[in-house]
Amino acid sequence: MRRSFIFIFCLFFSVKAFCFSDVLGIPDSSDLRGKYFNQWFTLDTMELLNMPTQILVSSTGSVFRVSMIDAGGEVGISVVPRKLDYTFENQASGAWHLYRDKLTGDITRIIYFFQEDSDVFVQIRPGNPKNKLDFVIKGAYAAKNVPFGLPFNQIIRLSFFDLYQSTKLILPWHFVKTNLYNYINIRDMIEIIRDSLPIFEYVDDATYDENADAIFASTGEKRAETPAKIAVDSKGFVKWLVDSLLFSVNNELVDMKTVSKNTVATANSRFADNYEKNNTYITLDWTRNLANHLVSFTSGHSVSEQQSGINVMQDFFYGYADSLEKHQPVSYLEDAGYPMRILPAVLYVMSVQHPSYFFLGAVRKSITGDEDSTFSFDEAVAFFPHFDSSEKFKVVMFGSGAELDFEEFCKINGDNMVHLVCVKASDRFVPFTQNVRNLSRSGLISEE
C-alpha cells in the first residue's frame, strides 16, 4: 500500500512539475519580460549588445540573469534562471531566448527551454499571416511550421504554462513528458551490467549455445573455452543479455536455432545469394530473434515477429533542425532501420513512451566492393536510454562486453543505419556468469 502511494505521488508530482511554471519546477520570467519590454525589445541592436548583464528578481522570487548574445547575424536576449547551486546555464529549464536580426532589428525567433536537456525546446518564428511553432528534440523537428495565432507582443510576455496550455492540442508534448519512477529497472540493469564487465573478453565470432558451450556464432561449431572469462563478440554480448534475462526466471538459455532464423525475405532479391554465404543480415536476425524469443516466453506461447511488436518502426520526425542536414532522410526503412543521425532523437521519444524498455541495435554498414556497393549487418549493441536523477536524458550503451560512448558511436557510424528492437527491462536480471556456465555440466541447465 505504501509503495502504491509513493508511486501515485511521484506520478502526480512529475506531471504537475512539467505542466506548471515556477511554483512546481519551471521558473517563470514572463513578468520581467513584460516589465522590461521597451528596454529589451525596441532598442537598436547595437545598443543592446553593449548593455551590461543584469540580475533581476521575478514577482515570485526567482532570480534571473539577463544578458546579450552576439549570434552572428542576430542579437540574442537571454533570460536565464538561477539554479539551486547558484549558477546560470544558458539553456537551463526555464531559460528564454529572443533573437533579433542584427541589421533590421526584426524579431527572428523565440526559444523556450523547459527541460534540463538543452537540445529539447519550443521555437516560435514570425510568420504571415500566422506565427510558426517548431518543436525540436535532439536536433530533429517533432513538429515544424505549426500555425500559432497569438501576436508576437503577447508571445513575448507568455509564461511557459500559458504556452503549454495554448499548444497542448497542436504540439507533441507526449514526446517529452517523463516520470523518473519508471526508469528504476533500466538504471538498475545498467549498474549490474557495469559490475559484470570485467568477466568479459572480446573474441571474434564468439558466443555460447543453449547448453552454455562455447561456440562460433556464425557456424555453431564448438570452440576453445576461455578460462575465468566469458568470451563474446558483439552478437555474443547481446545474446548474453537476453540469456541473463531468461535464465534469471527459467534456468534456460536461448537455443541457437532460434537465434539464427532468417528474418528478412530475400526471394528474387539481388541479396538472396549473399544472405547465407556472407551473413549479410546476421546481427539483424540475432537481435530480432532474441527480442522475439523473450516476448514468446513471457506470453507463454510462440509469437511471430509481426505479432510481438518488437521492431521499432515509428516515424516521429519531419527533418533535422540543422540547416546543413535538412534534406537528409529521417524515416525508418524496412529491414534497414533509421539513419544514425536521427538515433538520439528516436531513443529519446522511445524512452519517454516506453520507459521500461531497452533496445538492441543492429548496425547496417555500407560496403564498397569491386563490382557493386552493398551493405552488411555486422555489429550488435544495446542501448539503455533513460532520465537520470537530475532529469537529464542519457543513453548508456554496451557492446562486445564493454561500455561504449554513445556520442562517439553515433559520430563514427554517421553514414550508417541502425535497426532497433525493444526488450523489456527486469528487476530480476541476474548476470549469466562463469559459475552459471558450469551449471550445465551439473545438469541444472536443461539439455535436449
C-alpha positions as CSV (number, residue, x, y, z in Angstrom):
1,M,0.0,0.0,0.0
2,R,2.8,2.4,0.9
3,R,4.6,1.7,-2.4
4,S,1.4,2.4,-4.3
5,F,1.0,5.7,-2.5
6,I,4.6,6.7,-3.3
7,F,4.1,5.8,-7.0
8,I,0.9,7.8,-7.2
9,F,2.6,10.8,-5.5
10,C,5.6,10.6,-7.8
11,L,3.4,10.4,-10.9
12,F,1.3,13.3,-9.7
13,F,4.3,15.5,-8.9
14,S,6.1,14.6,-12.1
15,V,3.2,15.6,-14.3
16,K,2.4,18.7,-12.3
17,A,6.1,19.8,-12.3
18,F,6.1,19.6,-16.1
19,C,2.9,21.5,-16.6
20,F,3.2,24.5,-14.2
21,S,5.6,27.4,-14.1
22,D,7.8,28.5,-11.2
23,V,5.8,27.1,-8.3
24,L,6.4,23.4,-9.2
25,G,9.6,23.4,-11.2
26,I,9.9,25.7,-14.2
27,P,11.0,29.3,-13.3
28,D,8.8,31.9,-14.9
29,S,10.3,35.1,-16.3
30,S,7.1,36.4,-18.0
31,D,6.5,39.3,-15.6
32,L,10.1,40.5,-16.2
33,R,9.7,40.3,-19.9
34,G,6.6,42.4,-19.7
35,K,8.2,44.9,-17.3
36,Y,11.3,45.4,-19.5
37,F,9.6,45.1,-22.9
38,N,10.6,48.6,-24.2
39,Q,14.2,48.4,-23.0
40,W,15.0,44.9,-24.4
41,F,12.9,44.6,-27.5
42,T,12.8,48.1,-29.0
43,L,16.4,49.3,-28.6
44,D,18.7,49.4,-31.5
45,T,20.6,46.1,-31.7
46,M,24.0,47.7,-31.4
47,E,22.8,49.4,-28.2
48,L,21.6,46.0,-26.9
49,L,24.9,44.4,-27.4
50,N,26.5,47.0,-25.2
51,M,24.1,46.5,-22.4
52,P,25.6,45.1,-19.2
53,T,24.4,41.8,-17.7
54,Q,21.7,42.3,-15.2
55,I,20.5,40.2,-12.3
56,L,16.7,40.5,-11.8
57,V,14.1,39.0,-9.4
58,S,10.7,38.0,-10.6
59,S,7.4,38.6,-8.7
60,T,7.6,35.0,-7.4
61,G,11.1,35.5,-6.1
62,S,13.0,33.6,-8.8
63,V,16.4,35.1,-9.7
64,F,17.2,35.6,-13.4
65,R,20.3,36.7,-15.3
66,V,19.7,38.8,-18.4
67,S,22.5,39.0,-20.9
68,M,23.0,39.7,-24.6
69,I,24.3,37.2,-27.1
70,D,26.2,38.1,-30.3
71,A,25.0,35.3,-32.6
72,G,26.5,36.2,-35.9
73,G,23.7,37.9,-37.9
74,E,21.5,38.0,-34.8
75,V,21.5,39.6,-31.4
76,G,20.1,37.4,-28.7
77,I,18.4,38.4,-25.4
78,S,19.0,35.6,-22.9
79,V,16.8,35.4,-19.7
80,V,18.2,32.5,-17.6
81,P,17.1,31.3,-14.1
82,R,19.5,30.8,-11.3
83,K,19.9,27.1,-10.5
84,L,19.9,25.6,-7.0
85,D,23.7,25.7,-7.0
86,Y,23.6,29.4,-7.7
87,T,25.0,29.0,-11.2
88,F,23.4,30.1,-14.5
89,E,23.2,27.9,-17.7
90,N,22.0,29.5,-20.9
91,Q,19.8,26.5,-21.8
92,A,18.6,25.5,-18.4
93,S,14.9,24.7,-17.7
94,G,13.0,28.0,-17.7
95,A,15.5,29.8,-19.9
96,W,14.0,32.1,-22.5
97,H,15.8,33.5,-25.5
98,L,14.7,36.1,-28.1
99,Y,16.7,36.8,-31.2
100,R,16.6,39.8,-33.5
101,D,18.1,40.4,-36.9
102,K,21.3,42.5,-36.3
103,L,20.7,44.8,-39.3
104,T,16.9,45.3,-39.3
105,G,16.2,44.7,-35.6
106,D,13.3,42.5,-36.5
107,I,12.5,39.6,-34.2
108,T,13.6,36.3,-35.8
109,R,12.7,33.7,-33.2
110,I,11.9,33.0,-29.6
111,I,13.1,29.8,-27.8
112,Y,11.6,28.3,-24.6
113,F,13.7,25.8,-22.7
114,F,11.6,23.6,-20.4
115,Q,13.8,20.6,-19.6
116,E,17.3,20.1,-18.4
117,D,18.3,18.9,-21.9
118,S,19.4,22.0,-23.9
119,D,18.5,20.3,-27.2
120,V,14.8,19.9,-26.4
121,F,12.9,23.2,-26.8
122,V,10.0,25.0,-28.4
123,Q,10.8,27.7,-31.0
124,I,8.4,30.4,-32.3
125,R,9.1,32.3,-35.5
126,P,7.3,35.2,-37.0
127,G,5.0,34.3,-39.9
128,N,2.4,35.8,-42.3
129,P,-0.5,35.6,-41.6
130,K,0.3,33.4,-38.5
131,N,3.4,32.8,-36.5
132,K,5.0,29.4,-36.7
133,L,5.9,26.8,-34.0
134,D,8.7,24.3,-34.1
135,F,9.2,21.5,-31.5
136,V,12.8,20.3,-31.5
137,I,14.1,17.2,-29.9
138,K,17.8,16.2,-30.1
139,G,18.3,18.2,-33.3
140,A,15.2,16.9,-35.1
141,Y,11.8,18.5,-35.7
142,A,9.0,16.6,-33.9
143,A,6.7,19.4,-35.2
144,K,7.5,22.2,-37.7
145,N,5.8,25.3,-39.0
146,V,2.7,24.7,-36.9
147,P,0.5,27.8,-37.1
148,F,0.1,29.8,-33.9
149,G,-2.3,32.7,-33.9
150,L,-1.1,34.8,-30.9
151,P,0.5,38.1,-31.9
152,F,4.2,38.5,-31.0
153,N,3.7,41.2,-28.5
154,Q,1.7,38.7,-26.5
155,I,4.0,35.8,-27.1
156,I,6.9,37.8,-25.6
157,R,5.0,38.0,-22.3
158,L,3.8,34.4,-22.4
159,S,4.7,32.1,-19.5
160,F,5.7,28.5,-20.2
161,F,2.4,27.3,-18.6
162,D,0.4,29.6,-20.9
163,L,2.4,28.4,-23.9
164,Y,1.7,24.8,-22.9
165,Q,-2.0,25.5,-22.4
166,S,-2.2,27.2,-25.8
167,T,-0.4,24.4,-27.7
168,K,-1.2,21.2,-25.8
169,L,-3.5,20.1,-28.7
170,I,-1.2,21.0,-31.5
171,L,2.3,20.1,-30.3
172,P,3.6,16.6,-29.4
173,W,4.1,17.2,-25.7
174,H,3.6,13.5,-25.1
175,F,7.1,13.0,-26.6
176,V,8.7,14.8,-23.7
177,K,6.6,14.1,-20.5
178,T,8.6,11.8,-18.2
179,N,8.3,10.2,-14.8
180,L,11.6,9.3,-13.2
181,Y,10.0,6.4,-11.2
182,N,9.5,4.4,-14.5
183,Y,13.3,4.1,-15.1
184,I,14.2,2.2,-12.0
185,N,14.7,-1.2,-13.7
186,I,16.7,0.4,-16.5
187,R,19.1,2.2,-14.1
188,D,19.4,-1.0,-12.0
189,M,20.3,-3.1,-15.1
190,I,22.9,-0.6,-16.2
191,E,24.7,-0.8,-12.8
192,I,24.5,-4.6,-12.8
193,I,25.9,-4.8,-16.3
194,R,28.7,-2.4,-15.5
195,D,29.7,-4.5,-12.5
196,S,29.8,-7.6,-14.8
197,L,32.1,-6.1,-17.5
198,P,35.3,-7.5,-16.0
199,I,34.2,-11.0,-16.7
200,F,34.2,-10.4,-20.5
201,E,36.9,-11.0,-23.0
202,Y,36.4,-10.0,-26.6
203,V,36.9,-12.9,-29.0
204,D,35.8,-12.6,-32.7
205,D,32.7,-14.6,-33.6
206,A,32.3,-16.0,-30.0
207,T,29.2,-16.8,-28.2
208,Y,27.5,-19.6,-26.1
209,D,24.8,-22.0,-27.1
210,E,21.7,-23.2,-25.2
211,N,23.9,-25.7,-23.2
212,A,26.4,-22.9,-22.2
213,D,29.0,-24.4,-24.5
214,A,31.5,-22.1,-26.2
215,I,30.8,-21.9,-30.0
216,F,31.4,-19.8,-33.0
217,A,28.5,-17.5,-33.6
218,S,28.5,-17.8,-37.4
219,T,28.7,-21.6,-37.6
220,G,27.6,-23.1,-34.3
221,E,30.7,-25.2,-34.1
222,K,32.5,-25.7,-30.8
223,R,35.5,-23.5,-30.0
224,A,38.0,-23.5,-27.2
225,E,36.9,-22.3,-23.8
226,T,38.3,-19.1,-22.2
227,P,39.0,-20.0,-18.5
228,A,37.7,-17.5,-16.0
229,K,36.3,-15.3,-18.7
230,I,33.2,-15.1,-20.9
231,A,34.3,-14.7,-24.5
232,V,32.0,-12.7,-26.8
233,D,31.8,-10.6,-29.8
234,S,29.0,-8.1,-30.4
235,K,26.5,-10.8,-31.2
236,G,27.6,-12.9,-28.3
237,F,27.2,-10.0,-25.9
238,V,23.5,-9.2,-26.8
239,K,22.8,-12.9,-26.5
240,W,24.3,-12.8,-23.1
241,L,22.0,-10.0,-22.1
242,V,18.9,-12.0,-23.2
243,D,20.3,-15.2,-21.8
244,S,20.7,-13.5,-18.4
245,L,17.1,-12.2,-18.5
246,L,15.8,-15.7,-19.5
247,F,18.0,-17.7,-17.1
248,S,17.0,-15.5,-14.2
249,V,13.4,-16.7,-14.4
250,N,13.6,-20.0,-16.2
251,N,17.1,-21.6,-15.9
252,E,17.2,-21.7,-19.7
253,L,19.4,-20.1,-22.4
254,V,18.3,-19.2,-25.9
255,D,18.9,-22.0,-28.4
256,M,21.0,-21.3,-31.5
257,K,18.3,-22.5,-33.9
258,T,16.0,-19.7,-32.6
259,V,18.7,-17.0,-32.7
260,S,19.8,-17.9,-36.3
261,K,16.5,-17.9,-38.1
262,N,16.2,-15.7,-41.2
263,T,14.0,-12.7,-40.6
264,V,14.3,-11.0,-44.0
265,A,12.5,-12.1,-47.1
266,T,15.2,-12.0,-49.9
267,A,13.5,-14.2,-52.6
268,N,14.1,-12.7,-56.0
269,S,16.4,-10.1,-54.5
270,R,19.9,-9.4,-55.5
271,F,20.8,-10.0,-51.9
272,A,19.4,-13.6,-51.8
273,D,22.7,-15.3,-52.7
274,N,24.6,-13.3,-50.1
275,Y,22.2,-14.0,-47.2
276,E,23.7,-17.3,-46.3
277,K,27.1,-17.0,-47.9
278,N,28.1,-13.6,-46.4
279,N,25.8,-13.4,-43.4
280,T,24.5,-10.1,-44.7
281,Y,21.7,-9.8,-42.1
282,I,23.3,-11.7,-39.2
283,T,23.0,-9.2,-36.4
284,L,19.6,-8.1,-37.6
285,D,18.4,-11.7,-37.4
286,W,20.0,-12.1,-34.0
287,T,18.6,-9.0,-32.4
288,R,15.1,-9.7,-33.8
289,N,15.1,-13.3,-32.8
290,L,16.4,-12.7,-29.3
291,A,13.8,-10.0,-28.6
292,N,11.0,-12.1,-30.1
293,H,12.0,-15.1,-28.1
294,L,11.6,-13.2,-24.8
295,V,8.2,-12.0,-25.9
296,S,7.2,-15.6,-26.7
297,F,8.5,-16.8,-23.4
298,T,6.7,-14.1,-21.4
299,S,3.4,-14.7,-23.2
300,G,3.6,-18.5,-22.8
301,H,3.3,-19.4,-26.5
302,S,5.1,-18.8,-29.7
303,V,4.6,-15.3,-31.1
304,S,5.6,-14.2,-34.6
305,E,7.9,-11.2,-35.1
306,Q,5.0,-9.2,-36.5
307,Q,2.7,-10.1,-33.6
308,S,5.3,-9.3,-30.9
309,G,5.8,-5.7,-31.9
310,I,9.5,-5.8,-31.2
311,N,10.6,-3.8,-34.2
312,V,10.9,0.0,-33.7
313,M,9.4,1.4,-36.9
314,Q,7.7,4.7,-36.0
315,D,8.4,7.9,-37.8
316,F,8.4,10.6,-35.2
317,F,10.2,13.4,-37.1
318,Y,9.9,15.7,-40.1
319,G,13.5,16.6,-40.6
320,Y,16.7,17.9,-39.0
321,A,16.8,21.3,-37.3
322,D,20.4,21.8,-38.6
323,S,20.1,23.6,-42.0
324,L,23.1,21.6,-43.3
325,E,21.2,18.3,-42.8
326,K,17.7,19.5,-43.7
327,H,17.5,17.3,-46.8
328,Q,18.9,14.2,-45.1
329,P,16.4,11.3,-44.5
330,V,14.9,10.8,-41.1
331,S,12.4,8.0,-41.7
332,Y,12.5,4.3,-40.9
333,L,13.4,2.0,-43.8
334,E,12.2,-1.6,-43.7
335,D,14.8,-4.2,-42.8
336,A,17.4,-1.3,-42.6
337,G,16.3,0.9,-39.7
338,Y,17.0,4.5,-39.0
339,P,19.8,6.9,-40.2
340,M,22.3,7.1,-37.4
341,R,21.9,10.9,-37.3
342,I,18.3,10.5,-36.0
343,L,19.1,7.8,-33.4
344,P,19.4,10.2,-30.4
345,A,16.0,11.7,-31.1
346,V,14.3,8.3,-31.7
347,L,15.7,6.9,-28.5
348,Y,14.6,10.0,-26.6
349,V,11.0,9.6,-27.7
350,M,11.0,5.8,-27.3
351,S,12.4,6.2,-23.8
352,V,9.6,8.6,-22.9
353,Q,6.9,6.5,-24.4
354,H,8.3,3.1,-23.3
355,P,10.4,3.8,-20.2
356,S,10.7,0.2,-19.1
357,Y,12.4,-0.9,-22.2
358,F,16.0,-1.0,-23.5
359,F,16.9,-1.6,-27.2
360,L,19.1,-3.9,-29.1
361,G,20.6,-2.3,-32.2
362,A,21.9,-4.0,-35.4
363,V,24.3,-1.7,-37.3
364,R,23.9,-1.6,-41.1
365,K,27.2,-0.7,-42.6
366,S,27.9,0.1,-46.3
367,I,30.5,-1.9,-48.1
368,T,32.1,-0.8,-51.3
369,G,33.2,-3.8,-53.4
370,D,34.9,-4.1,-56.8
371,E,31.7,-4.6,-58.7
372,D,28.9,-3.0,-56.6
373,S,28.2,-1.2,-53.3
374,T,26.3,-3.3,-50.8
375,F,25.8,-3.5,-47.0
376,S,26.1,-5.8,-44.1
377,F,24.7,-6.0,-40.6
378,D,27.8,-7.0,-38.7
379,E,27.6,-5.3,-35.3
380,A,25.1,-5.6,-32.5
381,V,24.8,-3.2,-29.5
382,A,22.5,-2.5,-26.6
383,F,21.1,1.0,-25.8
384,F,19.7,1.9,-22.3
385,P,18.1,5.3,-22.7
386,H,16.7,6.9,-19.5
387,F,16.5,10.1,-17.5
388,D,18.8,10.4,-14.6
389,S,18.0,11.8,-11.1
390,S,18.7,15.3,-12.4
391,E,16.1,14.8,-15.1
392,K,18.7,14.8,-17.9
393,F,18.4,12.3,-20.8
394,K,21.2,9.9,-21.2
395,V,21.9,6.8,-23.3
396,V,24.2,4.2,-21.8
397,M,25.3,1.7,-24.3
398,F,27.1,-1.6,-24.3
399,G,28.7,-3.8,-27.0
400,S,31.1,-6.7,-27.2
401,G,31.5,-6.9,-23.4
402,A,32.3,-3.2,-22.9
403,E,30.6,0.1,-22.2
404,L,30.7,2.4,-25.2
405,D,30.5,6.1,-25.6
406,F,27.1,6.9,-27.3
407,E,28.1,10.2,-28.9
408,E,31.3,8.7,-30.3
409,F,29.4,5.7,-31.6
410,C,27.0,7.9,-33.5
411,K,29.8,10.0,-34.9
412,I,31.8,7.0,-36.1
413,N,28.7,5.5,-37.7
414,G,27.3,8.7,-39.0
415,D,26.8,7.3,-42.6
416,N,25.4,4.0,-41.4
417,M,21.9,2.9,-40.3
418,V,20.7,1.1,-37.2
419,H,17.8,-1.2,-36.7
420,L,16.2,-1.2,-33.2
421,V,14.2,-3.9,-31.4
422,C,12.7,-3.3,-27.9
423,V,13.4,-5.6,-24.9
424,K,11.6,-5.1,-21.5
425,A,13.9,-4.5,-18.6
426,S,13.5,-6.6,-15.5
427,D,14.1,-6.2,-11.8
428,R,15.0,-9.9,-11.8
429,F,18.0,-9.5,-14.1
430,V,20.9,-11.7,-12.9
431,P,24.1,-11.8,-15.0
432,F,24.9,-15.1,-16.7
433,T,28.4,-15.7,-15.3
434,Q,31.2,-18.3,-15.4
435,N,29.7,-20.1,-12.4
436,V,26.3,-20.3,-14.2
437,R,28.0,-21.8,-17.2
438,N,29.3,-24.6,-15.0
439,L,25.7,-25.5,-14.0
440,S,25.2,-27.0,-17.5
441,R,27.8,-29.6,-16.6
442,S,25.8,-30.5,-13.5
443,G,22.6,-30.9,-15.4
444,L,20.9,-27.8,-14.0
445,I,20.5,-26.3,-17.4
446,S,18.1,-28.4,-19.5
447,E,19.7,-30.2,-22.5
448,E,17.6,-31.7,-25.2
